[in-house]
Amino acid sequence: MLTEYIQKAMELAHYEIIEDEGTYWGEIPNFQGVWGRAKNLEKCREELREALEEWIVFRLKNNLELPVVEGINLNIVEHVP
């Protein structure tokens, strides 16, 4: 489930070229603070994925809400008896 969540989130990523610097910038909407920047698109994707993975771990560890991605919900839901 986690692998699929990361894959689906990465499919939402937007990339652009920062021509002044000759670098690529990538971010994922609704994942505040998750971004990557590198000299080529492939490295930018790698950095973005790494940032996403770290962000997910941090949020899960601190019981912070994660966006639901294409019906995949990683949030911990406590059931009240």
Rosetta blueprint (number, residue, H / E / L):
1 M L
2 L H
3 T H
4 E H
5 Y H
6 I H
7 Q H
8 K H
9 A H
10 M H
11 E H
12 L L
13 A L
14 H E
15 Y E
16 E E
17 I E
18 I E
19 E L
20 D L
21 E L
22 G L
23 T E
24 Y E
25 W E
26 G E
27 E E
28 I L
29 P L
30 N L
31 F L
32 Q L
33 G L
34 V L
35 W E
36 G E
37 R E
38 A E
39 K L
40 N L
41 L H
42 E H
43 K H
44 C H
45 R H
46 E H
47 E H
48 L H
49 R H
50 E H
51 A H
52 L H
53 E H
54 E H
55 W H
56 I H
57 V H
58 F H
59 R H
60 L H
61 K H
62 N L
63 N L
64 L L
65 E L
66 L L
67 P L
68 V L
69 V E
70 E L
71 G L
72 I E
73 N L
74 L L
75 N L
76 I L
77 V L
78 E L
79 H L
80 V L
81 P L
